[in-house]
Amino acid sequence: MTLGCVLAPHRGDTQGAFGEPAEWRYNCVPRAGVGLMPGLALGWMECDATSGVCMNTSKNVLGGPLLACSYAPLTGFYRTGCCETGPEDAGRHVVCVRVSEAFLAFSRSAGNDLSTPRSEYRFAGLKPGDRWCLCALRWKEAWEAGVAPPVVLEATHESALRIVDLDTLKAHAFGTAAGSRD
């Protein structure tokens, strides 16, 4: 059985690299079926939220350690803040982006409304500027339509390269690998 990790505030009120408290702990629980099973905690594992490095062995598209995409809003198929993937993630939510109004409108028109709050899923809705783990194929569709949101390469899982080549991702980069492109 694989382990997944859920972020939980631990102590301190200083802000980390992504707006989260500087000290967090991961509550590790078994993954089964879809998502995580809260209540089956196996223990705690320290997380370095200041650096944003995910506490796993996943690599990003540049070959380095996979960095966190967002803790607020909490993203990723497993809601760890990282664009990790596994057998349960049929959509491959592996591309970390900074969403734009044009992309949100495109996604809504394609049947995936990411901007409307959905309280039944504890989802506040995304707004321009939020970071989010997108399905690789949805990012490619947006790219083909001319509305691809900027990609955070350091937080995009290496498996995205099965769908989109690195040069295309780099041409749409946001963050330290690309300066400060919006």
N, C-alpha and C positions, 0 to 999 in steps of 0.2 A: 504494500500500500504506500502511495506517495504522500508526502507531507506538504501541506499548504500553510501559508502564514497570514494572519490577519493582524493589521496594525491596531495597537491599543496604546493610548497615552500612558506614560509611566510617571514621570515627575519633571519638574522644571517648567518654566513658562517662556524660555527663550525661543526665538524662532529659528528653525533650521533652514536649509537651502530651499525648501519648497513651501515655506509658510507653516510647516508643522512644528510642534514643540521639538526642541533640540534633542530631547531624550525620549525614545520610544522603545517599546519592546514588541516583539512579534509573538502572538499567541498561536502556536503551531497545532494544527488539527489535521486529521486524515482527510484526504479528498476521496469522495465516493460519488458516483453518478455525476450530477451537475453541481458545480460550486462547492462550497465548504460546508462542513457540518459543525456548527458551533456547539459547544457543550462537551465536546470530546477532546478537551485540551490535554496535550501530552507534556507540556512544559513551556518554558520561555526561552527565547534566544535573543540576545542583544542585537540591535540594529544601529548602524551608524547613519542616522538620518541627516546629520550635518553634511556628509559627503554625498548622500543620496544613493550610495551603492546598495543594490539589492543583495541580500544575504543568500546567494545561490551561485551556481557555477555558470549561469547563462551568459552568453556573449552578445554584444551589440553588433550592428552591421559594419562597424569599423574594426572589429576584432578585440575590443576591450571589454571590461566588465559591463554588464547591463546596468545602467543607472535607472533610478526611479523616474517615472513619467509624471505622476501627480498623486499627491495625498489629499488635495482639496481642489476639485472633487476627487474622491478616491476612485481610481481607475484600475483597469486590468481585468481580464476575464475572472481571475481569482480574487479580485479586489485587494491586491497587495500593494498597489501603487506602481507596480512594474508591469510591463507588457510581456509577461511570461505566457507560455502556452503549454498545452498538454493534450492528451487524447480526448478530453472532454470538450475542448475548445474547437468546435467544428468550423467556426468563422475565422480562426487564427487572428485574434486581436493583438497584433504584434507591432503595429506602426504607431509610434508616439508622435502626436501632432499638436499643434497650437491651432485650435479651431478658429475659423473666420466666419463672418456672416454669410459670405458666398457659399462656403462649404455647408454650413448648417441648412441653408435654403435648398441646396442640391440634395442633401441627405433626406430632408423632409419630402421633397418631390419624388425621391426614389423609394419612399415608404418607410424610412427610418427616422422618425422625428426625435432628434437628440436635444432639442431646445425646450420642449414642453415638460414641465415638472410631472413626475409620476410618483405620487406618494405611496402607492401600493408597492413600489420597488425601492422606496427610500431614495429616489432620484430627483434632485432639485432642478435638473435641466442644465444644459450647457449654454454658455454665453461666449461671444467672441473673446479670444485671449486665453480661454481655459485650455489646459492640456488634457488629452484623452487618448487611450489606446484604441485605435481603429482596426477594423478588419483589413488585411492587406489588399484583398480584392476590391473593397469599397474605396480605399485610397487610390488604387489604380483606375477605377471607374471615374473618380473625381478628376484625376490627372488627365485622363482622356477627354473629359468634358471641359478642361481648362480651369477648374476650380479646386485643384489639390491644395489642401492646407499645408503650411510649412511643417517639415519633419524634424524632430529632435533625434538626430542620428545616434547619440550616445545612449538614448533610452529606447531605441528601436531594436527589437530582437532580430538576431541574425537570420532567422527563418523567413523574414520578409524578403530576403534575396531570392527565394524560390519563385516569387511573384513579380517583384520589381527589381531591376538592376541597380547597382550601387551608384552609377553615374546619374541616373534619374533621381534617386533619393538625394544625392548631394546637390543637384541643381535646385532642389526645393528645401534645402537645409535651413534650420533655425537653430540659434544657440551658438555655443562655443566653436563647433566645427565649421561654422559659416559666418562668424562674426556676429551680427545681430539682425539678420534678415527677418522681416515680418512677412 
